[in-house]
Amino acid sequence: MLTRYMGMTPQSQSYLFTFGLSLTLLGMVLTDMWLPMVAGSMIMTGLAVEAWIRVAHIIPMHQELRSMNKQIEKLQSQVRNLEDNE
């Protein structure tokens, strides 16, 4: 899913999927087409939950991992400099 919608930000995707889920649930209330709406609501719920988890947890985790990798590389270069000086 991470490569499916590259033209939109993850935040926009989560809003879009949540809006789609609310429209699907509204359609379930207002129409008699329950079976297609139930299938659509299950799909939209999965997409919305995945998008919100990505926004809330996965993206910040990747950013933290990048900063930790930069710190590790910096420490490794300092260790190499110390070893070279000895």
C-alpha positions in Angstrom: 0.0 0.0 0.0 2.9 2.4 0.6 3.6 2.7 -3.1 0.0 2.7 -4.3 -0.8 6.3 -3.7 2.5 8.2 -4.1 0.8 11.4 -5.3 -0.8 12.1 -1.9 0.6 12.6 1.5 -0.2 9.9 4.1 -2.1 12.4 6.1 -4.3 13.2 3.0 -4.8 9.5 2.4 -6.0 9.0 5.9 -8.5 11.8 5.6 -9.7 10.5 2.2 -10.2 7.0 3.5 -11.9 8.2 6.6 -14.2 10.4 4.5 -14.9 7.4 2.2 -15.7 5.2 5.2 -18.2 7.8 6.6 -19.8 8.1 3.1 -20.1 4.3 2.9 -21.7 4.1 6.4 -24.0 6.9 5.5 -25.0 5.0 2.4 -25.7 1.9 4.5 -28.1 4.0 6.6 -29.9 5.7 3.7 -30.2 2.9 1.2 -31.3 -0.7 1.0 -28.1 -1.9 -0.7 -26.7 -3.5 2.4 -24.5 -6.3 1.0 -22.4 -4.0 -1.3 -22.2 -1.4 1.3 -21.0 -3.9 4.0 -18.2 -5.1 1.6 -17.3 -1.5 0.9 -17.3 -0.5 4.5 -15.0 -3.4 5.4 -12.5 -2.4 2.6 -12.7 1.3 3.6 -12.2 0.4 7.3 -9.1 -1.5 6.4 -7.7 1.3 4.3 -8.5 4.0 6.9 -7.0 2.0 9.8 -3.8 1.2 7.8 -3.5 4.9 6.8 -3.9 6.2 10.4 -1.5 3.6 11.8 1.1 4.7 9.1 0.6 8.4 10.0 0.7 7.8 13.8 3.4 5.2 14.1 5.3 4.0 11.1 6.3 7.4 9.6 7.6 8.7 12.9 9.4 5.4 13.5 11.2 5.7 10.1 12.2 9.3 10.9 13.6 8.2 14.3 15.5 5.4 12.7 17.0 7.7 10.2 18.2 10.1 12.9 19.6 7.2 14.9 21.5 5.9 11.9 23.0 9.4 11.4 24.1 9.4 15.1 25.6 5.9 14.7 27.5 7.0 11.6 28.8 10.0 13.4 29.9 8.0 16.4 31.6 5.4 14.2 33.5 8.2 12.4 34.6 9.6 15.8 35.7 6.1 16.9 37.7 5.8 13.6 39.3 9.2 14.2 40.3 8.1 17.8 41.8 4.9 16.5 43.7 6.7 13.8 45.1 9.1 16.4 46.4 6.4 18.6 
